Amino acid sequence: MNQDELIRMANQIADFFQSYPQARAVDGVATHVRDFWDPRMKGQISTLIDEQGDKLKPLAIDGLKKCLD
């Protein structure tokens, strides 16, 4: 999938969870990505953070990093 599309989607997920307490929001983003992104999309998480992290919202970065744990 196109990286710009993944960034848009990750930021939308972060927007949804933004009103939650921080720890719960990070968990929500991570859980959503684990449960609903296909393996190819999840495989691009590190690349997204490393190469285009400036386009990701901080909550999206935290949640995506948690997926890597």
Legacy VTK file of the C-alpha trace (Angstrom):
# vtk DataFile Version 3.0
C-alpha trace
ASCII
DATASET POLYDATA
POINTS 69 float
0.000 0.000 0.000
1.067 3.554 -0.706
2.880 5.129 2.282
0.857 8.340 2.051
-2.317 6.296 2.390
-0.950 4.438 5.422
0.019 7.747 7.020
-3.455 9.130 6.419
-5.026 6.018 7.928
-2.695 5.984 10.964
-3.457 9.650 11.633
-7.211 9.000 11.346
-6.934 6.214 13.910
-4.977 8.547 16.201
-7.660 11.226 15.768
-10.337 8.748 16.850
-8.477 7.843 20.062
-7.239 11.378 20.815
-9.903 12.033 23.461
-8.953 8.925 25.466
-6.418 9.037 28.308
-2.897 8.779 26.832
-2.089 5.161 27.753
-5.479 3.943 26.616
-5.205 5.941 23.380
-1.811 4.411 22.554
-3.208 0.948 23.284
-6.236 1.707 21.118
-4.127 2.703 18.133
-1.865 -0.332 18.550
-4.782 -2.730 18.942
-6.594 -1.328 15.923
-3.518 -1.653 13.720
-2.826 -5.206 14.956
-6.435 -6.289 14.447
-7.332 -4.584 11.175
-4.207 -3.906 9.117
-3.113 -6.752 6.888
0.422 -8.170 7.287
1.804 -6.136 4.371
0.565 -2.919 5.935
1.962 -3.863 9.342
5.263 -4.709 7.681
5.621 -1.079 6.618
5.263 0.350 10.140
9.000 0.753 10.807
9.522 2.386 7.429
6.683 4.818 8.082
8.114 5.891 11.404
11.713 6.127 10.174
11.159 7.787 6.815
8.001 9.843 7.257
7.553 10.225 10.999
7.236 13.972 10.579
3.912 13.382 8.792
2.543 11.190 11.593
0.781 12.544 14.655
2.591 11.795 17.934
-0.193 9.465 19.081
0.020 7.559 15.796
3.781 7.137 16.249
3.377 5.894 19.820
0.701 3.404 18.808
2.633 2.175 15.783
5.775 1.726 17.885
3.777 -0.317 20.371
2.838 -2.647 17.495
6.526 -3.365 17.037
6.913 -4.577 20.655
LINES 1 70
69 0 1 2 3 4 5 6 7 8 9 10 11 12 13 14 15 16 17 18 19 20 21 22 23 24 25 26 27 28 29 30 31 32 33 34 35 36 37 38 39 40 41 42 43 44 45 46 47 48 49 50 51 52 53 54 55 56 57 58 59 60 61 62 63 64 65 66 67 68
